[in-house]
Amino acid sequence: MTKFPYLRQDFLASIVVFLVAVPLCIGVAVASGVPAELGLITGIVGGLVTGLMRGSSLQVSGPAAGMTVLVFEAVSEFGVAALGVIVLMAGLLQLAMGFLGIGRWFRAISVSVVEGMLCGIGLVIIAGQIYAAAGLKAPETGIGKIVGLPGAFTDALGSTEALISLAIGAGTIAVIVLWKKLPKAVQSVPGALAAVVLATVATLALSLPVATVEVEGLLGVIQPPGTDALGELAGPAIWGTIIAFALIASAESLFSAAAVDRLHDGPRTQYDKEMIAQGAGNTVCGLLGALPMTAVIVRSSANVNAGAKTKASRVLHGVWLLLFAAAMPWALALIPLPALAGILVHAGWKLIPFRQVVALWRAHKGEALILVVTAVSIVAVNMFEGVLIGLALSVVKTAWEASHVKLEVIDKGAGPIQAYLSGNATFLRLPKILDSLEALPQDRPVELDLSGLHHLDHACRTALESWAERHSATGTEPVRLTEPEPEPSAEAEKVTAA
């Protein structure tokens, strides 16, 4: 046991991740327009291939909802047979990016954007799985899912089967929440596992009319890329899809890695190695003709919350997927879908950073706004574009804060007016600077001291020189400008250091 000190924690966590992965694998595949088994194959590869590799030790990979629309469009345009080629080439591109060291750039992602990403994904998961818990079809968009909830509840109230299904989902959530209040000895069994077992037993014992997991054999759907599919690579059309797959899958995985690092105190993600791990997984998925893979924040957070300590939990989750999907599909068929939906609703709720939003609003309202906008954008558009919007806002905010400039005016009543500029004079603060200078008396000479500036961009320099000309044009003594001190060159710094 000393060789595997966390085997028990990882074993139990792997079961929870497995239970979360099953509905995600099947649901993403169906939404992508391919057989459900292809989603399970991607989940298995995510556990057994990517899970064994170095990168992010607690992050779990598989088919992701964020790629659904892209996959659906690719299958519609090129066919299911070409999916393997697209995923294979995307995986090879990811491997190249990992070896070239591109992954490390994702470490610069703002904490507010990460928290906003978690919040947005949590809201979409909760809204979508409420429909699944009631046995209803969910709208495709995040906004549609949320806006349609009142109507969904109205429909459920008029259906006995929907109410029974909802009751099982709600009961699953209740068991998971209340399980933490039981004695420690009982809590050694994960609450999610206990909830699914209880829901399955209740469904069988009472013969409840509830939908269960449907899985057939895996071997029949494996479709390695054929010569016809490989021939598509000769045309330019498919390469746009391949590049989109590679970039979006990489971004989602590494954004997710940044978020997972916020959830635990263990080893930090090695981004380039994680990129290589994702590329290896997608290469294998492509060879099997399966769905593309990314790291999935819902599985990863469930893994962390279930007490996982090492990558053994995610590898074992892949083993359970393979065992049940290939050898015992009848066992999966016993599990009621609303119970799995309940697990996902609880997982989504845990992703919403309620305390962080309140703390940020008190201390940094700008960061709190970025968090909220990122979350809303993910709900309104999708994860990838929502995160890009959050990053853009974060960059704008940083640029605005970095352009702090102070203008101090000293007027002794006689002689020239002295104006001192200090800080960073950029185009972002130019209107404020000009308003203050233009308010100075036109009939008095002015001395403008710029020596306190750390940075003076071209737009500001040009505007200040134009103002000085206008001020002097009225017959007043020419404005005296004191230039900022030039920044030391690299050679000068070396001499100083020596």
DRENTIFI-434548 format. One record per residue (C-alpha): y, x, z; residue in one letter. Coordinates in steps of 0.001 Angstrom, whole numbers, plus 500000, padded with zeros to 6 digits. Layout:
YXZA/...
This chain:
500000500000500000M/502338502934500582T/502312503564496832K/503490499964496238F/505525499127499374P/507050495989497841Y/503949494590496142L/503946491384498191R/507635490612497550Q/507313491414493856D/504131489363493505F/505711486259495018L/508943486729493058A/506960487021489809S/505494483550490353I/508968482051490806V/510239483818487670V/507158482591485787F/507924478989486782L/511545479390485642V/510489481137482410A/508035478464481217V/510600475699480508P/513109478213479135L/510597479739476707C/509432476347475469I/512875474718475428G/514601477545473558V/511816477638470942A/511976473899470299V/515793473965470109A/515565476889467651S/513358474886465288G/510169476963465725V/506816476282467467P/506999476338471290A/504363479085471431E/506738481573469754L/509032481264472769G/506138482046475105L/505221485122473031I/508776486419473374T/508631485806477132G/505329487710477351I/506773490658475407V/509860490562477647G/507621491013480670G/504961493400479411L/507021495619477065V/510690495508478077T/509687494925481703G/507835498245481858L/510758500253480480M/513684501790482345R/517173500316482335G/517863497429484700S/515046497195487221S/515499493527488247L/516686492023484954Q/514166489746483199V/514066489305479413S/512848486543477110G/514140483994474584P/517732483015475418A/519647479779474918A/522641481822473721G/520745482761470533M/519513479233469767T/522129478236467194V/521896481579465388L/518084481396465213V/518147477783464026F/520559478677461208E/518482481736460218A/515253479712460115V/516983476980458084S/518284479508455545E/515451482047455274F/512425480219456731G/510205480872459765V/508319483561457829A/511485485697457594A/512258485399461329L/509963488323462148G/511729490633459675V/515160489696461037I/514118490287464650V/512278493514463748L/515318495042462018M/517627493835464790A/515363495578467317G/515493498829465337L/519308498578465236L/519359498132469013Q/517181501215469436L/519624503208467299A/522619501947469346M/520835502864472570G/520033506383471420F/523634506816470206L/524946505972473706G/526796502762472790I/525363500806475745G/527436502569478393R/530644501014477065W/529552497687478541F/530138499093482048R/533841498418481585A/533417494635481808I/535752492966484333S/534261491530487535V/536142488265486964S/534600487936483502V/531115488545484949V/531642485914487645E/533040483518485043G/529991484123482857M/527681483274485755L/529675480138486525C/529739478923482913G/526020479488482381I/525264477794485686G/527233474685484681L/525503474468481273V/522054474928482842I/522694472238485484I/524068469717482983A/521278470300480457G/518436470154482974Q/519631466866484483I/518746465279481130Y/515358467051481195A/514732465811484729A/515309462232483552A/513160462700480461G/516177462229478163L/517312464261475162K/520314466446475991A/523320466809473647P/523494470177471875E/526912471390473084T/527895472327476627G/530823469898476614I/528556467175475221G/526071467731478044K/528721467331480741I/530640464443479125V/527398462558478458G/526151462664482065L/527596459268483156P/525937457585480174G/522673459412480906A/522648458141484494F/523342454612483253T/520394454856480848D/518171456264483606A/518986453375485952L/517600450945483398G/514273452764483029S/511542452939485675T/509983456010484053E/513328457852483985A/513929457034487667L/510466458324488628I/511096461483486612S/514496461975488260L/512931461449491685A/510441464261491041I/513259466575489922G/515398465678492949A/512379466075495245G/511750469542493817T/515333470588494580I/515089469115498087A/511897471066498838V/513479474347497616I/516592473807499762V/514779472618502893L/512071475292502581W/514527477881503920K/514796475945507183K/511058476210507891L/509454478974510024P/509395482483508540K/505620482400508188A/505861479353505901V/508724480914503931Q/506407483737502868S/505433481302500092V/508409480888497696P/510068477479497940G/510005477045494158A/506236477577494065L/505686475125496911A/507943472560495222A/506056472757491902V/502658472522493618V/503774469470495612L/505263467824492515A/502081468477490516T/499848467100493287V/502054463996493678A/502064463375489920T/498251463643489686L/497496461714492883A/499809458814492020L/499168458937488240S/502918458993487632L/504177458491484032P/505887461876483789V/506055464362480890A/504183467625481431T/504212471034479736V/502606471084476275E/501127474368475016V/498476475085472399E/496908478423471392G/499068481507470844L/497045483284468164L/497562480563465577G/501352480947465521V/501592484755465375I/502948485583461936Q/503651489311461243P/506244489960458504P/504644489688455060G/505623491321451796T/507689488297450726D/509673488382453950A/510182492156453688L/511430491585450143G/514352489585451580E/515777492893452872L/516697493805449284A/519380491100449317G/522662491414451228P/522551487874452680A/519951488591455359I/521691491720456654W/524613489760458066G/522152487734460134T/520320490914461247I/523544492568462414I/524623489370464197A/521238489194465962F/521482492833467078A/525078492656468319L/524851489301470086I/521469490064471700A/522784493444472895S/526023491976474239A/524264489146476088E/521722491562477599S/524277494084478809L/526728491428480026F/523778489982481939S/522965493436483341A/526499493722484714A/526082490303486345A/522656491134487827V/524070494326489357D/526503492078491242R/523608490111492740L/521715492938494468H/522200496290496201D/519387498138494430G/519560500730491619P/522354500176489097R/521689499515485424T/521341502468483056Q/522980500782480081Y/521800503007477238D/518207502850478505K/518478499082478863E/519673498882475253M/516624500924474201I/514326498655476253A/515784495558474590Q/515426497180471170G/511774498039471829A/511093494458472935G/512735492949469871N/510868495359467591T/507554494119469028V/508731490482468854C/509614491031465190G/506162492470464432L/504626489328466003L/506999486946464174G/508416485648467483A/511895484669468687L/514520487334469437P/514775488517473027M/517691489089475350T/518001489551479070A/518297486082480637V/520610485671483629I/518821482537484914V/515453484326485160R/517091487483486458S/518990485690489236S/515820483771490171A/514039487138490350N/516677488587492687V/516911485452494855N/513121485347495210A/513184488786496849G/512034491072494020A/512462494786494736K/511112496580491656T/510342495962487992K/506776495018488968A/507904491392489424S/509049491012485828R/505922492724484475V/503728490385486531L/505676487362485273H/504675488463481767G/501047488672482904V/501174485090484249W/502733483834481001L/499984485525478968L/497205484362481286L/498254480723481421F/499433480368477819A/496442482150476248A/493543481543478634A/494514478466480665M/496944476255478734P/495335473284480496W/496758474590483794A/500292474604482393L/499730471078481108A/499410469861484724L/502977470895485627I/505526468042485388P/508606468940483351L/511088467361485825P/509804469766488516A/510628472724486291L/513997471132485505A/514633470902489258G/513975474642489642I/516464475380486867L/519129473078488361V/518805474936491664H/518940478302489861A/522050477186487956G/523748476069491185W/523140479511492702K/524972481088489762L/528272479297490484I/530397481684492620P/532185479147494844F/533220481632497556R/534349484253495037Q/536627481752493284V/538330480804496563V/538707484448497648A/540075485468494248L/542572482602494201W/543959483687497570R/544217487377496681A/544471487599492870H/545405484350491135K/545375486041487730G/541764487181488185E/540777483694489370A/542348482226486226L/540316484640484043I/537148483559485866L/537859479863485310V/538868480297481642V/535717482360480959T/533524479684482549A/535232476827480669V/535027478767477374S/531290479306477808I/530812475584478423V/533055474640475491A/531822477205472939V/528918479480473873N/528174482451476111M/529022485239473669F/532368483867472493E/533241482700476022G/532769486226477372V/534879487631474512L/537690485202475428I/537436486311479067G/537510489993478065L/540546489413475841A/542401487731478724L/541416490569481035S/542783493161478595V/546061491230478195V/546436490933481975K/545766494650482471T/548271495565479757A/550879493297481353W/550353494792484809E/550340498341483423A/553757497723481864S/555631497368485163H/559197498605484762V/562107498628487181K/565791498593486227L/568221499586488965E/571962499156488304V/574577500935490428I/578209499855489980D/580687501590492276K/583588499580490903G/585134502556489154A/583745504977486623G/580648504437484547P/577924501964485487I/574685503807486246Q/571399502221485142A/568039503747486074Y/564791502731484328L/561488503692485948S/557834502826485383G/556280501991481994N/558630500637479351A/556516498792476774T/557227495991474288F/555732493512476793L/558724493997479149R/561332494558476437L/562961491073476654P/563514491505480396K/565020495000479964I/567397493890477178L/568515490767479074D/569538492956482038S/571333495567479892L/573156492997477763E/574464491358480949A/576389494545481837L/580192494423481278P/581063495270477654Q/584287497077478580D/582721499623480943R/580955502888480050P/577254503017480913V/574941505888481840E/571326504954481117L/568872507278482873D/565334507138481440L/563998510186483280S/562010507986485694G/559866506479482920L/556198507475482737H/555870505924479298H/558368504745476671L/556848503162473574D/558429503197470139H/559534499545470270A/561425500081473535C/563039503341472389R/564279501721469183T/565596498649471045A/567405500770473665L/569059502919470995E/570186499761469142S/571620498314472365W/573481501570473053A/575055501447469564E/576122497814470021R/577571498505473469H/579611501446472121S/580748499569469026A/583366497579471015T/585459500719471560G/583873501546474903T/582868505128475655E/579441505850474085P/576446505125476279V/575041508318477816R/571244508405477559L/569152510705479742T/565826511124477987E/562485510816479874P/560785514114480620E/558178514958477958P/554525514688478989E/552910518119479470P/550599519235476674S/546948520077477249A/547752523818476910E/550523523577479498A/548189521795481917E/545629524558481528K/548266527211482238V/549459525308485322T/545910524931486580A/545306528648486084A/
